[in-house]
Amino acid sequence: MSVEHSSTTTEPSRRDFLYIATGAAGAVGAAALAWPFIDQMNPDAATLALAQVDVDISQVAEGQSITAKWRGKPIFIRHRTAQEIADGKDVEMGALKDPIARNANLPADAPATDTNRAAAGQEQWLVMVGVCTHLGCVPLGQSGEYDGWYCPCHGSTYDTAGRIRQGPAPENMAVPLFAFATPTTIRIG
């Protein structure tokens, strides 16, 4: 005697529907529970407000510097003289400890020429994060052997373009991302 098996099509039952609905409700509930924990990792409004800073440079005379604050760091803005620009351009690239410009406005491998350290099209303006790259001290302006910046903590000396020339600092001072919002306003960040 042979037993015949009939092919039956399985239709979704009420139980299958309840499994799917319960699983979907559980996933939505887990996401709703996790969202506050994920959202709290975003930066707060005070941090986002400092993402960009506008600095008025209309009162900065040639040969003067000002210090602004951006993201808790000092930003040196220097209106360089023609002599400072000429001194910066006369430096041989082989004499530099760090041959990279460290300018966020340029490709990462841009050479540390005076032009690559200054504002594009307005080379009389130099904008840098005013932190020594050795241990994070704040260097003194218009000081040192190269009349640029000098960090008295450990003796790092930077030239008029913010390039490290002597001392233990390994890199040039960083140039942050910036642009001229108007002819007399620099937007940093």
Secondary structure, DSSP 4 states (H G I P E B T S, - for coil): --PPPPP-PPPP-HHHHHHHHHHHHHHHHHHHHHHHHHHTTSPPHHHHHTT-EEEE-TT--TT-EEEEEETTEEEEEEE--HHHHHHHHTS-GGG-S--B--BTTS-TT-B--HHHHSBTTBTTEEEEE---TTTS--PEEEETTTTEEEETTTTEEE-TTS-EEESS--SPPPBPPEEEEETTEEEE-
